[in-house]
Amino acid sequence: MTKILYFYPDNPLNLNQGNNARANKLLHYFKSRNIVVDFVGEHKTKYAERENFKQEDIIELEKSKLINKGYLLRERKRSGLIYLFKHSIPKSLSKNSKYFDALGVRQQADFERILKTNTYDYVIISYVLYTKLIANKKLLKGAKLIVDTHDFFTAQFNSKKHYNLGKAFETELKLLAKYDAIWSISNDESFIFTQFLPFKNILTVAHGEKNNFAVANEVKKDIDLFYIASKNPHNVKAAKWFFNKVYPLLPEDYKITVVGRICDEIPDLKNVTKIRFAENIDSYYKSCKMTICPMLTGTGLKIKVVESLSYAKPVVCNERGVDGLLCKMNNGCLVTNDPIEFADYIKKLLGDNDFYENQVAFAKDFFEKTLDEKVVFSNLDTFFKLKKQ
């Protein structure tokens, strides 16, 4: 029986964030294929910008049968002598770009203790930023190494202070080269990696979703416009752009619902319902007529776009909203960076039924061919050399 050690720092049961939804979907894939998964996360209680992740959450994951056994690396320290001499100073002296090391003090030691007492067929590390976890190759005991990249971080870090493009790209490639296989969520990023790491096993593993077309038709559509987002810098910039430049152009009677921590950045408006945390977002996708993804920056496949298409809901987005999609046109997404045209697309979807139904048809066709979890799971079956199901 195949056994995997899967590192993902956040809580995959918290589905208010797209990256968590991806991790959750991978856990469901492993469970469906009877692959044994030991899971490693990062203990978090102190950082306001992150959701907490505690031992109780690990117990809940174990009870769900999504994992066999769970571990938490100790919480990051950002002060003290140990932090100074074992983390801060070595990081500043490294020839690599300093942004590519997300590990805290003693977290590598915690991970290595797990490797010492267990044997795995595969070790999957989420984010190239945590590559130091597998620095001691002897502890791997022959396990194949996979990095699930999630993002192209050279592009993500371009707004950082003292950013150096060449150094950042060189560092990212050097870290990726340490793995036996590279999983990219986006075709766009896979293309970049294959140009510079042609000798590596590089696989596009899109985020797949269950086909929800049927259940979406069963519910009354009482939300005109649905927007879900966490509060990362890209989403904050996007939300401000939409509510400052597009929202004033829309009729005041449109019913808009926003879910996620992005609500903290949105003013109180009479036709906007804000829900900072929702236990289940399924009901909002079912009840909406369309969604928006006003992304101006950022890289990688947008999980909210995949989720929307899985319910056959048209999406109005900026150019960054279709990053990672196999096809950029006739896919259920209406794309523009112009606020007037963005508003016009929304008004046309809600006012022209024929136009709306055409976009729904595009969404269904594109989703079934590329983003249905059956398609994504089949690609993973090939990777793991499993019999097709």
N, C-alpha and C positions, 0 to 999 in steps of 0.2 A: 504493500500500500504506500502511495506517495505521501511524503511528509514535508511540510513547508514551514519555515520560520518567516513570518511576515511582519516587517516593521512599518508601522504607520503612526505618526506622532499623536494624532487627534482621535477623538471618539467617533468611530464609524456609525454609532447609533444616533448621533445628532445629525439629522438630515436637512438642517437649515442651511448647510454649506455644501456647495457643489463638490468640493474635493472629498468631503466625507461620504457623499452619495456614491462617488466612484469606488471608494474603499469598501463600502457596504456591499456594492454590487459584486465586487471581486470575491468577497467572503461568501456571498450566496452562490457564486459559480463554483468555488471550491467545495462547498457543502453539497451541491447538486452532483458533483463528480466523486464524492466520497474521498476527497483529499483531506488528510489530517493537517490542521493548521494550528500552530502555536503563534500567538499574537503578541507583539511588543509595542506598547505605546509610551507616551511621555506624561508623567505625573504633572498636573497643572492645577494650581489654585490661586496664583498670585497675580496673574496678568489680566488686566481688564479687557484687553483687546481679544482675548481668547476665551473659548468656553472651557470650563473646568473639566478635568479628566482624572477621576479618582478610582480607588480600588473597588468601590461599589459598582462603577461602570464596567470594570473588568469582570466582576461576578455576574453582572447582567449579560455580558457577551457570552460567558461560559454557559449560562442557563439557556440562552437562545440556541445553543448548539452550533453557532456559527464558527466557534473556535473550540479547540481541544483544551488548551491551557493559555492563560493570559499573564502578561508581566507588564510592569510599568518601570521605566527608567526613572531614577530620582529626579526631582524638580531641579530646573536650572538655577544655578547661583550666578549672580552678576557682581559680587563683591567679595572681599576677604583675601587673605594671602594665597590660599590654594588657587582661587580664581585668577589672581594676578600672575603667579609663577607658572601654573600649569595650563592656563588658557589664554589670558590676555596678551602676555609678552610673546609666547610662541606664535600666536596668531599674527601679531604685528611683524614678526621677523620672517614669516613664511614667504616664499617666492610666489605662492599662489595668491589669487585675488581673495582678500579677507572675507568677502561676502559669501564664499562657498563653504563655510564651516558653521553649521547650526548647532553643533553639539555643545552641551554644557559640561561643567566639571564633573568628572567621574561617571558620566553616562556611558562612555565607551567601556569602562570596566564592568558596569552593570550588564551590558550586552554580552561581553565576552564570558561572563559567568554562565549565561544561558547556553552559549555555544559549547562551553567546556563539559557541561553535564548532559548534553543532548546531541543527537545525530540527525541531520536533515538531508533530504535530496536536493532541495532548493532553498536559498535564502533570498527573499525579496526585500529590497530597501526602497521605500518611497522617498523620492527627492534625492537628487545627486548631492545635496547639501549635507547628507548624513553618511557619506561614503567612509568616513573614518571608523564607522562601526565595524567594518569588515577588514580593517588594516592588518590584523593578524591572520594570515591565510591558513596557518597550521590548524587553527581552531575550527576551520570550516569542514575538515575531514572529508574533502572531496565534493562538498555541496556545490551545485551550480549557482552562480551569482546573477541575480536579475535586478536591474534598477528600473523602477516605474517612475519615469521622469516627471510626470504631471505638467511640467512647464519647461520652457526654454529660458533658463535663468539669466543668460547673458543679456537677453532683451528685457527681462524683468528688472534688472538692476541698473538700467541706464539712467535712472534719475538719482542714483546714489551720489553722495559727495565723493569727489576724487575718483570718479568712475573712469576706468581705462578699458576701452572696448577690446583691444588686442589681448590684454592680460586676462580679462574675464573669459573670453572665448577660449583661450589657450587652457585656462584652468578647468573650464567645464569639459572640454574634450579629454583632457588628461584624466579626469575623474571617471568619465564615462568609459574610458578604455580599460578600466580595472574590472569591468563586469563581463560575464560571458554572454549576456543578452541584455538588450535595451528595449524597454517598452515605452512607446510614445503614444500619448492620447490623441495626437494630431498628425494627419498626413503631412501637413506643412513642416512640422518639426522633424518628422521621420526623413523627409527629403534633405533637410540640412545635415542631420547626423550621418546619413548614408554618403554624403559627399566627402566628409572628412574622416569617417570611420568605416570605410567600405568592407573591412575584414570582419566586422562585428555582425552578430545576429540581431538585426534591428526589426522590430515588429510594431506595427500600428495596432494598438489595443484601444479602440474607441470606447467611450462610455455607452454601454447598451442599456436600454430600458425595455420593460414589458410593454407589449402592445396594448394601449388603453383606449383604442378607438370606440369599442362597444360601450364601455362604462361611461365614457364622456357623453354619449348620446342620451343617457338615462336621466340626466340631471338638468333642471331648469338653469338657463344661462342668465344669472342676475348680476354678474360682474362684467362690465364692459372691457376693462383693462386690468391685467394682473401683472405685477412686478415683484420678483423675489430676489433678494440680494443680501449678502453679508456686508460687514462694514470694513472692507479692505480699501486701500487708497484708490484703486481703480474704480470700485463701485461708488465711492464717495464722489469722485470726479464726475462719474456718469450720471448719478442721481441729481447733482447740482445742475448739470447741463440740461437734463430733461425738464426739471421743475422750474428752472429759470427761463429757458428758451422755447420749450415745446408746450408745456402745460398751459401757459397763457393763451395759446392759439387754439385750444380745444374748447368745445362747448362746456358750459358749467354743469350740465346735467349728466355728463358721463360719470358712471360709477367706477371708481378706481380703487383697487385694493393692493396694498403693499405689505409684504411679509418679510421679516428678517431684521437684523440689527441695523440695516440701512435706515430704518424708521427714525433713528436718532438724528439723522441728518436732514430729515424732511419736515418742513413746517406744517402746522395744523391747517388743513384746508377742508372746506365744508363737504366736498364730494370725494375726499380721500380717506379711506379706512386704513389705519396703520395697525399691524399686528406684529409686535416685535418677535414673539416666539410662537410658533404653531407646532403642535404635537404631530399633526398630519397635514401635509400640504396637498395631498391627493384631492381633497374636497374643493380646494381653490382652483386647481387646474380643471376639474370637472365643471365648475360653475362659471368659468370665464369664457368670453367670446374670443379673446386674443391675448397675447402677452407682449411685453417689450423687453429689449435687452440693449439699453443705450450705452454700450461700451466704447469708449474713446481710446483706451490704452489697455495693455495686458496682452498675454499670449495664451495659446492653448485653446482646446475645445471648450465651449461654454456649456456647462451641464444644464443650466436653465433652458437653453435652446433645445437640447436633446429631450428634456422632460416635456417641454411644450409640444414638440412635434410628436411625441409618443401619444398625446391626447388629440392629435390632428388639429392643434390650435396654431393659427398663423402667428408669426413673430415679426414685429417691426424692430429693426436694429440698426446700429451703425456698422461700418465695415468690420470692426473687430468682432462683431457678434457672429460672423460666419467663419471665423478662423477655425481651421481644423476640419471643416466639413469637406467631404469628398467632392461635392459639387456646390458651387457658389450661387447657382441660378436655378429657378424653377424647383425650389426645395421647401417652399412654405415660408421662406423668410423674405421680407421686403427690406432692402438695404439702402440707407442713405446717411450722409453725414450732415445734411442740411436740415436745420430745425423746422423750416416751413414745409419741406417735403415730408419730413418725419410725421408731422401733424396731419398732413394731407393723406398719407397712407392710412393712418388710424381712422380718419373720418371716412375714407372710402371703404375700408373694411366694414365699418359699422353702418354705413349708409347704402352700400351697393351689394345686394345679396348675391348676384351672379359673380361679381369679383371675389367676394368672400369665399364662395363655394369652390371657385377655381384654385384659390390658395390652399384651401383645405385638401383638395385633391392632390396638389403638389406635395404638401406635407406628408400625406399618407404614403404616396408612392416612394418618396425619398427615404422616409423612415423605414419602411419595410425592407428596402434594398440594402441599407447601410447601417442603421442604428438599432434595429430590433435586437434584443438580447440574444435571440437565437443565432443571428449572424455573428455577433461578437463572441459568443460562447463557442461557436463552431471554429472560429479562428484560434481560440485558446486551446481547444481540443487538439488541433493540429500541432500547436507548439509543444504541448505536453505528450504528444503521441498517444492520444486516447482514442478509443473507438467513437465514431460520430454518433451522437444521440438525437 
